[in-house]
Amino acid sequence: IKLGSKELFKNIVDQCESKNFAVVLIHDAQDKKNTADALDKMIKYLKSKGFIFRTFDDITPTEIKEMIKLKIMNRGA
């Protein structure tokens, strides 16, 4: 299923609602125009909700344990 940029944005909003952190995986490919179109709005929305953007290299051991517990990731980064 190919989602439009509005649907992609809504998915991010719905999945991040009432969470204090989230991992958002976004694929980069030539045919992912809708993802690119939604990205700016997603970033602005998440920042307005207090989310901070970092790479996996920047997360703390405590955050890794929490993500494993929540099944966001299955092993240490």
N, C-alpha and C positions, 0 to 999 in steps of 0.2 A: 504494500500500500504506500503510495506516495502522498505525503501530507503537504498541504499548503503552509505558508509561513504563519498564518493565523492559528492553524491547528497545532503546529509545532510550539508556538508561544504558549497556547492554552495548556498543552501537555506539561511544559516546564512549570507554569504557574500552579497547576493542579498537583504536580508531584512534589513541589517544594513548599506547598502550603503547610503551615504549622511545623516546619522542620527548622532546626537550628544550624544544620549544614546539609549539603547535598553534593553529590558527584554528578556532573552533567557531561556526558560523553557526546561530542559532536564530531561527526565524520567530515573530512575535507576531501571533496572530490568534485570534478568538473560538473557532474550532474546534480549536485546538491545546492542549487540556486536558492531554493526555498529556505534551506538552513541558513545560508548566508544572509538572506533577506530578513530573517527573524532574529539574527544574532544580536544586533545593536539593541533592539527592544528588550530581548532577554537579559542582556547585561545590565541595562539601565534599571529594569524591574528588580532584578536580584540585588543590585547595589542599593536600591531604595528600601529594600527589606532588610538591609544590614549584612548581606552576604559579602564575604571577602573572597577574592579570586586568588588561588595559589595553584602551584603544580604539585604533583605527588611528591616531588623532592622536598617540598616545604612543609609537609604535614608532620605533626608531632606523633610520637609513639602512642600517646593517649588517644589521639584521633584515629590512628590506625586500629587500635583495639576496639574503639567504638564502631568503626565501619565494619570490622569483622563481626562484631556482635550483631549489628543490624543487617548483616549479609549484603552489604554494599560492595565489599571486597572479600576475597577468601584467603588472603595471605598478606604478610607484611610487604610494604612497598620496597 
